[in-house]
């Protein structure tokens, strides 16, 4: 009989194998990978165009891995330093015309990018769940009362999503006549807008800012809306509060440091690509 540890290892191997087979079923029919041109404009990013076209400019390999596997930075472990410092230009094309926005099921373009990383960079990875430092989003006030800026949303944006895609951005007015919020969430520098979704979505978005996983433990059900202004960096010239202070004072919530299970991607091996 297999021990508990043996069963965990066997399950992990099976999951990794299944994920690899799924990615390998999607691939670019043609791809060019080169060191980034020195005369490229500043900035980095990837773009998708009709006809299965994919372009990456000034993209570090670490950035491409995060894109391909839909990870946040804290979830990638074991990538060597050069994957963050050396940049690449990629031009590739898939057969057919995969959708640019995938709302359900696997994203063919991201899976094809995974295959490219395996073929051209020799990337080998495994998924694990590790106990890491996280934040719990909790109520900050006795009695669990929301702050003045946190209002129940009159709309369920998940239900409105189909109409939003057909008619463009949907804006939801606050129940007390406050200015309308974006239906969804928008994270700008020093400003957050959120509307029409449960706070679990807000917690997930916060993790991109604070660099740790954030889990919703507020106990607040339903959909919520708010707008939050904060100082993105400590500054003696700014009267705006820090993000942590704004969340507590305006929303009546708190980010509590704790530990919890986080799914991570561990890089086992990777190499610089052979130039085209």
N, C-alpha and C positions, 0 to 999 in steps of 0.2 A: 504493500500500500504506500502511496506517495505521502511524504511528510507535508505539513502545511507550507513550508518554504519551497519545496519542490513544486507544489501546485501553483504557487505564486509565480515562480520562474517560468513554468510551462505556459501559464496564462499570458505572461508578459511577452514571451516569444511568439505565441500565437497571434496576439494583437498586433505586434510589430510586423509580423509576416503578412497579415491581412492588409494592414495599412500600406505596406510596400507594394503589394500586388495591385491594390486599387490605384496608387499613384502611377505605376508603370503602365496601366491601361490607358493613360493619357500622356501624350508626348507632342512636342513641337515637330512638325515635319521638316523644318529648317531652322537653324539657329546660329547666330554669330556671337561669340564671346571674346571681347578684347579689353585690354587695359584702357581705362578712361582716357579720353583725349585731353591733353593739357590745356587746350583752348576752349574746353567746354565752359558754358556759363556756370556760375556758382549754384549750389543746391544739388539735391539728389531726388530721385523718385522713379516710379514705374508708371507706365500708362498703357491702357488697353484701347484698341480701336476696332471698328467693325472688320469682319473678315478674318478674325482670329489673330490679329497682329498684336504683338507685345513688345514694349520697349522699356529698357532700364538705362538711366543716364547717371553717371557718377555714383553708382550703387555699390557700397561695400557688401561683401558676401554676407556678413552678419545681417544686414538690412534685408537682403534677399531671402535668407532663411526665415526671418520673422514674417515676411510677406507670404512666402510659400506655405508655411505651416500655421498661419494666423495666430502668431504668438505675440506676447508682450515681452519686453526686454528681460525682465526678471525670470522668465521661463526658459531662457536659453542658457545652457551650462556647458562648459568645456570647450567653447570655441576659442582657438588661438588668437592672439592679439592682431595678427595681420588681417584677420577677417573683418576687423572694424576699421582698419587704416587704409588698406589697398582698395581701389575703386575700379569698377568695371562698367563698360557699355555693352548692352545686350540688345540685339534685334532678333526677334523670333516670330514664327507664324505657325498657328495650328490649322489643321484641316477643318473646313466648315466655318461656322460663325457662332462660337459659344457666347452666351449672354455676358454682358459687361457687369451686371448686377445679379447675383444669385441669392435668392431669398430662402431657398430650401434645397437640401441635398448637397452633394459635393460640388465644388467650384472647379470646372475643368481647367481653367487657366492656372489656378494655383497648383493643382495636381501636376499639370504639365511642367510647371516651374520646379516642383520637387524632382521630377524625372530628370530635368536638365541639370540640377545641382548634383545628382548622383552621377550622371554620365560625364559631365565636364569638370566637376570639382572633386569627384570621388567621395562625395559626402556620405557618411554612414552615421546614422543616429539611432537612438532608442528612447522610448518614452518611459518615464518613471513618475511616481508620486512621492514627493518628499515633504517632510515637515519643515516649513519655512516660516520666517517672520511675515505676518500679515497684519491687516487692520480689520477690526470689526466695526461696522457702522451701527451705532446704538443710539438710544434716546439719551439726551443729556439732562433732561429735566425730571424732577420728581413728578410722578403721576403720568409720565410719558406723553406730555403735551407737545405738539409740533410748535416750532418757532413761528414768528409773524410772517415770514416770507414763504413758508411751506403751506401750500393750499391744495385741497382735494381738487382733482381735475374733473371738469364736467364731461370730458370725452375719453373714450378708449381708443388710443391711436393705433393699437394693433388691429382693431376692426376697421379703421379708416385707411389702413396702409394701401389697399388696392386702389381706392379713390385717389390717394395722394400720388401714387405712381402715374395715374392717368391724367390728373389735373395739375400736377406741380405741387410745390410746398403747401402744406396745410398749417394754418395757424389757429391756435386754440385760445380764446379769451379766458382770463381768470374769472372765477366765480364772483369776485367782488368788483369787477370792472377794471382790473389792472390791465396794463398793456398786454397784447397777445404774446404768447410764447411759441417757439418753434415746436411743432408736434414731433417729439423725439428728443434728442439732446444735441447741444452744440457747445463745444469746449473751445473757447478762445483764450487769448492771453489776458488773464486777469478777469475773465467773465465767463460765467456758466449760465446756460439756458436749458431748461428741462421742462417737458410737458407731456401729459397724457400717457405715462407708462408707470409701472411699479418701480419702487426705489431700488430693487435688485439691479435694474438696468443702470441707474445712477452709480451704484456701488462698483459695477464693472467698469464704467467709464472713468471713475476716480482712480482706479488702479493704474491707468496710463499716466496720470499726473504724479502720484505719490510713489510710484516705483515698487509697489507691493500689491499682492492680491487684496481686494477688499470684499468682504462678505456682508450681506445685509442681515442684521440681527435687530432691526428696529421693531419688528412686530407690526408695522403699519401695513395694512392691506389696501388694495385698490390702487388707483392711479393718482399721480401727484404732479403739480406744476410749481415752478419757482424760477427766479432769476437771482443770481448771486454775483457780486463784485468783490474782488479781493486783490491784494498785492501779490503778483506772481513771484516776486523776490523781495526779501526784507530791504526796506529803503527808508532812511530817515526823512526823505522828502515826500513820502506818500502817507496820506491819512487812511488809506484802505487797510483793513485788517488782513492778516495772513489767511490762507485757505482754511487752515484748521480752526482759527478763531471765527471766521465768517460762517463756516458750517455750524458751529456751536451757537453763535449769537443769533444768526438769521434763521436757521432751519431748526434749531432745537435738537440737533444731532451731534454725535461725537465720534471721532475716529480713535478707537482704543487699540494700542499695540497688543498683539497676542501672537500665537502660533497656530498653524493649521496646515492641512494637506493641500499641496499645490501640484498640479500636473506640470512637469517640466520635460524639455527635450534635451537629451545629453548627446553631445557630439563625440562619437567614437573615433572618427578619422576624417580628414579633409586635406586637400592639396590644392596648390595653385593650378589653374587650368593651363593646358597646352594652347598657345596662341593659335588663332585660325590661320 
